[in-house]
Amino acid sequence: MRRRQRIGLFSAAFVMTVGTGTVAASSVGTVPAGAAKASGGDAHSFLHQLNGGVQISSTVPTNGDVNPYGVAVVPTTRGRLVAGDILVSNFNSKANVQGTGSTIVEVSPTGGQQLFAQVSRLTVGRQCPGGIGLSTALSVLPGGWVVVGSLPTGVNGALPKGDPAGCLIVLNSEGVVAETISTPEIVGPWDMVAETTGAGADLFVSNALGGDIRTSKGIPVAGSCTVVRLDLAYSPKSPPTLLRQTIIGKGFPWQANKAALVLAPTGLALSFEGTLYVDNSLNNTVTAITNATKRSKAVVAGAHIVAKGGGLNAPLGMVITSSGDLIVVNGNNGVATELGPSGKQVATKTLIKNGAGDLFGIALTPNGQGLYFVNDGTNALELAQLG
């Protein structure tokens, strides 16, 4: 028996420095026939019924980290984790250098905020090639295990030279690092969605780096990255153990960008039928990977695109509603776009007015009647609810 756990993606994409303006994507496209206008769309759509967002809390911890990216709702109370609270990962340090953020904050639905974890360094024996830069990839697994991606940057926030670069960091329910998962198939983990199983969990991770096609002075400039499934097993007293890893999607283009650090596949959403949807901020597409939970052979991204252009404008975080529709937030304009399972665009809604550079991670509320999203412009967590 599998239970779907949806997380904010950024999940997972390009990195936005606080205060930057619009980030150019390579293929914005024109609105196709049947796409909804920004004023609403299908009267029965999720976004059409969604009210405007309100700020819940600042996401800046005491060390000053900024640029909130990942969003995950805590499913059950354990240790310092409280059911219904929202975890938010920060990608930038106080100095606003991308890929150097080290904190996860825990926000209550009523607005209380506290530091859940600060991962400034790793103990001997735990590896994360390149260092620490907490990304949009963020999930809470049964037993209170928190998994967060790290895409560290080099000097002055440059893309890392190493391949692979980054890792997944596993923390216990007290916010203490328990292990790291570092393999050749994890290269700049950018976003993540998790599905729990009877014996463990499947983690689906979108990589933003790897497969270098061009470099400049040793620093990667463009490449072709992957989406990988990690099968984990649980132990009553130990962190989840990696059993196997499988590349289920390949050929996703990524490209370095001065304003955004990298344009790449970001948002992930897993349907109840086992289709994994992947959006890409570089070419404004959504790709469908069918049979993702059992697939042993990778699909080629370009051959499985179900949506392109229209209301997709540097798509980032993505979730799936109870009706099976996809909600995608766009980095270039502060607008959310809703797509049906086939990829048809049915509605759009402005979440942040003049919000270029503000949106990233999103997550549904536990009852499915609201949408949590981070506002990178104000370094805050916001909530929009159906009404």
Secondary structure as the mmCIF struct_conf table of DSSP 4:
data_model
#
loop_
_struct_conf.conf_type_id
_struct_conf.id
_struct_conf.beg_label_comp_id
_struct_conf.beg_label_asym_id
_struct_conf.beg_label_seq_id
_struct_conf.end_label_comp_id
_struct_conf.end_label_asym_id
_struct_conf.end_label_seq_id
STRN STRN1 ARG A 3 GLN A 5
BEND BEND1 PHE A 10 PHE A 10
TURN_TY1_P TURN_TY1_P1 VAL A 18 GLY A 19
HELX_LH_PP_P HELX_LH_PP_P1 THR A 22 ALA A 25
BEND BEND2 SER A 26 SER A 26
HELX_LH_PP_P HELX_LH_PP_P2 THR A 30 PRO A 32
TURN_TY1_P TURN_TY1_P2 ALA A 33 GLY A 34
HELX_LH_PP_P HELX_LH_PP_P3 ALA A 35 LYS A 37
TURN_TY1_P TURN_TY1_P3 ALA A 38 SER A 39
STRN STRN2 GLY A 41 GLY A 41
TURN_TY1_P TURN_TY1_P4 ALA A 43 HIS A 44
BEND BEND3 SER A 45 SER A 45
TURN_TY1_P TURN_TY1_P5 PHE A 46 PHE A 46
HELX_RH_3T_P HELX_RH_3T_P1 LEU A 47 GLN A 49
STRN STRN3 LEU A 50 LEU A 50
HELX_LH_PP_P HELX_LH_PP_P4 ASN A 51 GLY A 53
STRN STRN4 VAL A 54 SER A 58
TURN_TY1_P TURN_TY1_P6 THR A 62 ASN A 63
STRN STRN5 VAL A 66 VAL A 73
BEND BEND4 THR A 76 THR A 76
STRN STRN6 ARG A 78 ARG A 78
TURN_TY1_P TURN_TY1_P7 GLY A 79 ARG A 80
STRN STRN7 LEU A 81 LEU A 81
TURN_TY1_P TURN_TY1_P8 ALA A 83 GLY A 84
STRN STRN8 ILE A 86 ASN A 92
TURN_TY1_P TURN_TY1_P9 LYS A 94 ALA A 95
STRN STRN9 GLN A 98 GLN A 98
TURN_TY1_P TURN_TY1_P10 GLY A 99 GLY A 99
STRN STRN10 THR A 103 VAL A 107
TURN_TY1_P TURN_TY1_P11 PRO A 109 THR A 110
BEND BEND5 GLY A 111 GLY A 111
STRN STRN11 GLN A 113 GLN A 118
BEND BEND6 SER A 120 SER A 120
TURN_TY1_P TURN_TY1_P12 VAL A 124 GLY A 125
TURN_TY1_P TURN_TY1_P13 PRO A 129 GLY A 130
STRN STRN12 LEU A 134 LEU A 141
TURN_TY1_P TURN_TY1_P14 PRO A 142 GLY A 144
STRN STRN13 TRP A 145 SER A 150
HELX_RH_3T_P HELX_RH_3T_P2 VAL A 155 GLY A 157
HELX_LH_PP_P HELX_LH_PP_P5 ALA A 158 PRO A 160
BEND BEND7 ASP A 163 PRO A 164
STRN STRN14 CYS A 167 LEU A 171
TURN_TY1_P TURN_TY1_P15 SER A 173 GLU A 174
BEND BEND8 GLY A 175 GLY A 175
STRN STRN15 VAL A 177 ILE A 181
TURN_TY1_P TURN_TY1_P16 PRO A 184 GLU A 185
BEND BEND9 VAL A 187 GLY A 188
STRN STRN16 PRO A 189 THR A 196
BEND BEND10 GLY A 198 ALA A 199
STRN STRN17 GLY A 200 ASN A 207
BEND BEND11 ALA A 208 LEU A 209
BEND BEND12 GLY A 211 GLY A 211
STRN STRN18 ASP A 212 SER A 216
TURN_TY1_P TURN_TY1_P17 LYS A 217 GLY A 218
STRN STRN19 ILE A 219 ALA A 233
BEND BEND13 PRO A 236 SER A 238
STRN STRN20 THR A 241 ASN A 257
TURN_TY1_P TURN_TY1_P18 LYS A 258 ALA A 260
STRN STRN21 LEU A 261 LEU A 263
STRN STRN22 PRO A 265 LEU A 270
TURN_TY1_P TURN_TY1_P19 PHE A 272 GLU A 273
BEND BEND14 GLY A 274 GLY A 274
HELX_LH_PP_P HELX_LH_PP_P6 THR A 275 THR A 275
STRN STRN23 LEU A 276 ASN A 280
TURN_TY1_P TURN_TY1_P20 SER A 281 ASN A 284
STRN STRN24 THR A 285 ILE A 289
TURN_TY1_P TURN_TY1_P21 THR A 290 LYS A 294
BEND BEND15 LYS A 297 LYS A 297
HELX_LH_PP_P HELX_LH_PP_P7 ALA A 298 ALA A 298
STRN STRN25 VAL A 299 VAL A 300
HELX_RH_3T_P HELX_RH_3T_P3 ALA A 301 ALA A 303
BEND BEND16 HIS A 304 HIS A 304
STRN STRN26 ILE A 305 LYS A 308
BEND BEND17 GLY A 309 GLY A 309
TURN_TY1_P TURN_TY1_P22 GLY A 310 GLY A 311
BEND BEND18 ASN A 313 ALA A 314
STRN STRN27 PRO A 315 ILE A 320
TURN_TY1_P TURN_TY1_P23 SER A 322 SER A 323
BEND BEND19 GLY A 324 GLY A 324
STRN STRN28 LEU A 326 ASN A 330
TURN_TY1_P TURN_TY1_P24 GLY A 331 ASN A 333
BEND BEND20 GLY A 334 GLY A 334
STRN STRN29 VAL A 335 LEU A 339
TURN_TY1_P TURN_TY1_P25 PRO A 341 SER A 342
BEND BEND21 GLY A 343 GLY A 343
STRN STRN30 GLN A 345 THR A 350
BEND BEND22 LEU A 351 ILE A 352
TURN_TY1_P TURN_TY1_P26 LYS A 353 ASN A 354
TURN_TY1_P TURN_TY1_P27 ALA A 356 ASP A 358
STRN STRN31 ILE A 362 LEU A 364
TURN_TY1_P TURN_TY1_P28 PRO A 366 ASN A 367
BEND BEND23 GLY A 368 GLN A 369
STRN STRN32 GLY A 370 ASN A 375
TURN_TY1_P TURN_TY1_P29 ASP A 376 ASN A 379
STRN STRN33 ALA A 380 GLN A 385
STRN STRN34 LEU A 386 LEU A 386
#
